[in-house]
Amino acid sequence: MKILKSVLPMATLLLAVFGAFAFNEAPKDSSMNVDMIGVVPGACEESSTVCSTIFDVQKCQESGQLLYRLNAAGTACPEPLYRKH
């Protein structure tokens, strides 16, 4: 019984500390949400408009043309970009 009385407060403290860290929301990956220059589809030519990768109902446009994100290889522009706020 003596062991239980000395271990119980320590176990309660450890459970509280674990709970505080285990249930916090993880920080969002900021590398996925960046501002970038949009490209015009087709030839994937750079525009002068800065767009965002953060989802928005309004897509990024320049002169009525939707802008896209150039892929890592620089060969295609499949991902739409969104209006920067």
MOURSUL-V14267 format. One record per residue. N is the residue number from 1. SS is DSSP state (helix for helix, strand for strand, loop for the rest). Layout:
BEGIN
N/SS
N/SS
END
This chain:
BEGIN
1/loop
2/helix
3/helix
4/helix
5/helix
6/helix
7/helix
8/helix
9/helix
10/helix
11/helix
12/helix
13/helix
14/helix
15/helix
16/helix
17/helix
18/helix
19/helix
20/helix
21/helix
22/helix
23/loop
24/loop
25/loop
26/loop
27/loop
28/loop
29/loop
30/helix
31/helix
32/helix
33/loop
34/loop
35/strand
36/strand
37/strand
38/strand
39/strand
40/strand
41/loop
42/loop
43/loop
44/loop
45/strand
46/strand
47/strand
48/strand
49/strand
50/strand
51/strand
52/strand
53/loop
54/loop
55/loop
56/loop
57/loop
58/loop
59/strand
60/loop
61/strand
62/strand
63/loop
64/loop
65/strand
66/strand
67/strand
68/strand
69/strand
70/loop
71/loop
72/loop
73/loop
74/loop
75/loop
76/loop
77/loop
78/loop
79/strand
80/strand
81/loop
82/strand
83/loop
84/loop
85/loop
END
